[in-house]
Amino acid sequence: MAFDAKAIDRLTPGEARRIALAAQGFAERRPAAVALKHARRVFDRVGLIQIDSVNVLVRSHYLPIFSRLGHYEHDLLDRHAYRGLRRGLFEYWGHEASYMPLDLQPLMRWRMARAERGQGVYKGIAAFGREKRDYIRAVVDEIRARGPLGASELSMAGETRGAWWGWSDGKIALEWLFWAGRVTTATRRNFERVYDLTERVLPRAIVETPTPAEADAQRALMRIAARAMGVATESDLRDYFRLGLLDARNRLAELVEAGELLPVAVKGWRQPAYLHRAARLPGRVRTQALLSPFDSLVWERDRAERLFGFRYRLEIYTPAEKRQYGYYVLPFLLGDRLVARVDLKADRASGVLRVHAAHAEAGQKPALIAEALAEELRRMALWLGLDGVAMGDGGDLAGPLQAVLSAPPLSAPPLSAPPGAPAGSAA
């Protein structure tokens, strides 16, 4: 349903959850066969997808489309991002490193301009940009002359700096140029960025689009964030595209004054909330999905706790003996609740999806969760090109899950090629 500004001034927690899930695309049926148009709709809804390098299961940016749509061909996202002048996405710092639709590129130019002035950039990169201007110009000249290059292909790669993840001077220069928008990702090789001049990578129509004023661009980004979340606090809206506090506060006030965002109170939320005027409230959400740790539904951990009562922390960098749930833990969404979390690994050598541990959330009945979770695990294994699911003994869901997984499935989702997942680094 659409909301009437005069009629809605407060929401229950359940209504807020269903609004958020509908805004993120979880209130719709999965298509029988996923095509590029369906992936585009996901981006239209969520605005951007965060890129991450961890490959213990599959690189995180492949998961949000799978979570919402189900099986899709492994190269669909890559083609959408890198297929020459017919590409539909670009890479930049949105919510961390992100894929975004091309139409958003002009909206990020204010951030690029600030980065060129040394604002909003990692301190070491900003200092390098100030101190190594001649070197950076030489890097640009080499790319202009030779075409797309990885950092290791520069003739002037320079010394390696241990404090910067072993980056060379050439890599730091390229990342400064990337922040400033002067180069962008032409493609990736083994997940390593291959850089080229922005005007040679992006379609001419995007390059020639006039640059909007800072306030107009930020307002547009806040509008996208509000639509993608449905209902959100000021901090939620600011975090989505990592806007500065003052910028976000000013743009929020403007959107409220224009009637695009409607102030509402959500029971149990300490902060005021804002409802997008086109938000939908489904009567019920029927979905089941395993979520990336960096899915836009849960990437802001305080919001996940407010919406779902789900306290979520990634434990990759926690020593093994101190982990509560596991190394790479995915939340499991069932209906309008996050009901469980599973520690997963794609064991490609053995050809199985390993479930090291599975935990039900407090108040949930493991036996009622197990069947739906087993179905999603089987679906994920097939999507990853694995032969089956291997259940470990960690967590209170392990026994019920093993019982369901040991029985033959009533039906199996169609096979699909696994997503490409070569080893590499985040940048």
N, C-alpha and C positions, 0 to 999 in steps of 0.2 A: 504494500500500500504506500501511496505518497502521503506526505505529512502536510497538514495545514498549520502554518505558523501560529495562528490564533488558537488552535485547538490543543497543541501539544506543548506542555511546559515541564513535564517530568516523565521519566521512564523507569520501569522496573529493571533489575539486573538481567532478567531473561529477555526482555525486549531489546536492551542494549546489545546483548550477545547476538541475537538474531539479525539485528540491523547490521552489525559488524560483519557477520558471516555472509549476508547477502551482498554487502558492498564488495567483499573480497571474492565473490563468485562461487561460494559454496552452497548456494540455495538453488542451483540449476542442475539439471540432469546432465550426466556426461554424454558426449556424442558417441555414436556407434563407431565412428572412425574419425580420428583426429586429423584435421588438415591445418594448413598455415593460418587460415582465417580464424580458427578457434584459438590458436596461440596469440594471434593479434588481439582477440577479445580479452584474453587474460591480461595482456599489457594495458589495454584500454581501461580495465578495471583497477589493476594494482598500481599502474603508473611506472613501476620499475621493478627489477629483480636484482637482488644483491648477488654479486659474483664471489665465490669462495673456492679456494684451491684444495681443501681437504678431500681426499679421494678414498677414504676407508670404505665408504658405501658407493657413492657416486658424487661428483662435484655438485655442490648445493644448488647451483643455479638451474640444474636440470629438474630439480624436484618440484618447484611450485606449479609448473605446467602439469606434471604427472599427478600431483595431489588434486588438482581441480578437474582435469580432463581424462585421466587414465592413460592407457598405452598410447605412445606416439613414437614416430620413427626417430631414430637416434640423432640424425643430422638436421632435424627441423629447426631447432634453436640456432645451431651454428649457421645454417643457411640464412636464416632471418637476420643474423647479426653480421655476416661477413660475405654475402654473395655480391661483391662488387658494387656497382652503382644501383643495383636493384635491392640493396639491403634495406631493412626496415628498422634497424636498431643502431645505436652507437654506444660506446663505452665512455663513462665519465664518473666523477665523484657525485653521486646522488645521495643515496644512503650507503655510505662507504662506496667501494667500487661497484658499479651497477651497469646493467643493460637498461637502456631507456629508448622509447620510440623516438625516431628522428625529429619529430615535431617539437620535442623538448629541447633540442640542442640550442636554439636561440635563447631559450629561457635560462640556460646555464652560463651564458656569456658574461653576465655580471660577476659570477664566481670566477670565471677564467681571468677576467680583468683584474679582480682583486688578487688572484694568485700571482699574476705577473708583477704586481706591486709588493708581493711578499706577504699578503694577508690570507689567512685561512689555509696555509700550507704548512706541512711539517717543518719544524724550525731548521733542521739540517738542509732540507731542499731549498727553503727560502734563502738561507745564507749562501748556498752554492750558487743560486740564481743571481745574487748580488755580486758575488766575488769572481765569477767565472763567465762573464758576459762574452768575452772573445771566444772562449772554448765552446760555449753554447751556440754562438753564431756559426762556428766551423762545423758543428754537428748538423745544424740545419742545412748548411751548404752541401754537406756530404749526402744527406737524404735526398735533397733536391736533385743532385747529380746522379745518384745511384739507384734511387727508388726505395721501396719499402725495406727496412732493415730491422733486425733484432739487435739488442744491445751488444751481443757478442760479435756481431758482424761489422761493427764500426772499426775503421782503420785506426781510430784514435780512442780506443776504449779506455785507456788510462789506467791508473792504479786502482786496486780494489780497496774498499774501505770497510773494515770489519764491523764497525759500528752500524753500518747500513746493510745488514743481512748479506754481507759479502758483495754488495753492489760495486761496480766499477764507476769511475767518473762518467763514462759514457751512459751508463744506465741512469745515474742521478740526473744527468743533463736531459735525457729523454723524458724522465718522469717530471722534471720541472716544465719542459715543453708541453707535456700532456696536461698537467695542471692548468697551464696558461692557455690551453686550447690551440696551440700552434701545430701540434701533431696529434694524431689519434691512432687508434688501433685499426690497422688495415686488415689483419687476420691474427691468428695465433698458431704457433707451431709448438707441439708438445706443451701447450698451455702458456708458452712464453709469448708476450706481446711482440708483434711485428709492427713497427711504427712507420707512418708516412705523413706527409703534409696533409693537414685537415682538408684543404681545398681540393686535394686529389682523391680523397677517400669518400667524402660525403657527396650526395647528389647536388648538382648545381642549384636546384631550387631551394635547398636548405642553406647552402653557403650564401646565397644572395638574399635570403630573408633578412629584412632589417632587424637590427638588434633592439629589442624593447628596452625601455627605461628599467632601472633596477627595481623600482617599486612595482611596476607592471608585471615584471617577470616573477618576482617573489609572490605577488598576489595570485598569479596563475598557478604557481607551484603549491601554494597553500590550498587553492581550490581543488587541485588534483588530489592532494593528500586528504582533504575533507571528504571528497567523493569516494576515495579508496577505503576510508575507514567508516564512513556512515555517521558515526557519533564518536566524538573525541574531545579530550581536554586540550588546552593550549599547549602543554608540553608534548602531547601526542602529535599534534599538528606540526609543531616546530621540528620534532625529531625525524619526521618522515623523509624530508629532504635536507635535514641537518642545517636549518636556518638559524641565524643568530637570534638571541633573545629579543633585542629591540626591534629587529626587522620583523620577526614573527608577530610580536605583539601589535605593532602598527598595522600590519596586513590583516590580522585577525579583526581588529576593530573596524577596518574598512569593509571587510566582508560581512560582518554583522550589520553594519549600518546599511549596506546595500541589500540586506535581506537574504543573502545567499547562505549564511549560517545562522541558525536559530538557537539562542541560548536555551538550554534545558538542564534540569537536575536529574541525575541518575542516582537512585537509592543506593547508598553505601559508598558512593564516590565522594571523596573529600573536596576535589576540585570541581569548579563549574565545567559543564560539558557543552558542546556545540554540535548541533545536528545539521547535516547537509540537507538543503531544502528538497532535494530529489531522492532522499534516502528511502529505502523500502523496508517494510517490516513484515516478513513472512509469518504466517500463523504457526508454521512448524518448519524446521530445517531437517531434512533427511539426507544425511551424508555420512561418509566414513572415509578418512584420509590419514595417511602418515605425512607429517609435516617436516620440512627442512628446519633445522635450528635457526635458519636465517629467513624463514618465510615471513612476509610482511604482516601476517596475522599475529605472529608471536615475537618478532624480533625486538620489540620494545618490552622488556620483561615486566616492568611495572604495569603496563597496559594488559599484558596477558594475565597477570595476577588479579587485576581489577575485573576483567571480563569473565574469567573462567575460574578464579580461585586457584590458579595453577602457578606455583612458584618454580621457575625454570632457570637453571644456570647450566651453561656448557662446561663440562668437566675435562675437556681435552688437555688443558694445562695443569690439571690437578694430579698429584702423584697417585698412581693406581691404588695404593692401599687406603687413600683418603676419599676415593670416589664413592658417592652414595648410589648412583644409578648406572654409571658406565662411561665409556669413552665418547661414543658418538650416539647420543640419545635423541630419538625422534618422538615428539608428542603424537598421540593417536586421538584424532577427532572423531567422535561418534555422536550424530545428531548435533545438538548445540553445546556439547560439553567436550572438554579434553579429559578423557577417562583413563588414559594409561600412557606409559612411556616405555620405549623399547630401545635397547642398545644393540645396534645392527652393524654388520660387516659383510661386504660382498667378498666372499672367499673365492676368488676367480680361479685359483689353482685347483681347488676341489670342486668347483662348479656349484656351490651352494650359497644361499643367503643365511648367514649365521645370526641367530638371535642369542646373544650372550646373556641377556637378562630382560625380563618383562615385568613391570610393576603396575598394578592397578592403583588409581588415585584413591585417597581416603573416601570412604562412603560408597565406593563402587563395588559391585559384586563380580569377582573375576570370571565366574562361570558364564555370566551374561555378556561379558566383553569378548571372551575368547573366540567365539565363532566369527564375529565380524573382523576382529584383528587377524585371525588366521587367513581369512579371505584376502585381506589387503596385503599380507605378507606373501601369499602365493602370487598375487597379481604383480607385486613388486619384483619378485624373483624372476618371473617370466619376462617382465619388461627389461630387466638387467641381463637377460640371456643366461640365467642360471637354471640348474636342473631342479632345484627344490629348496626347501627351508629346513635348516638344521637347528633344533631347539636346544639351548643350554638349560642349566638348572637354576639360574639366578632369578630372584624375584617371586612374588606370590602368584604371578600369572603363568609361571613356567609350567606347572602341572596341568592346569586346564587347557593351555595352549597346546601342549604336547598331545593331550588326548584328542583334540580336534585335528591337529596336523597329522596324526597317525591314521586317521580315517580318510578314505579317498574323498576328494571334493565332489560335490554334486555337479558342478560345472567348472570349467576353467576359462579364464579370459583368453582372447586370441594372442598368439605369439607376436612379438614385435622385436625389432632389432634393438640391442642395448645402446644406451647413449655413449658416445665417445668419452673416454675417461683416461687420457694419458697422464703420466706423472708430470709434475711441474710446480711452479710457485705461483703465489697469488697475483703477481704482477707480470 
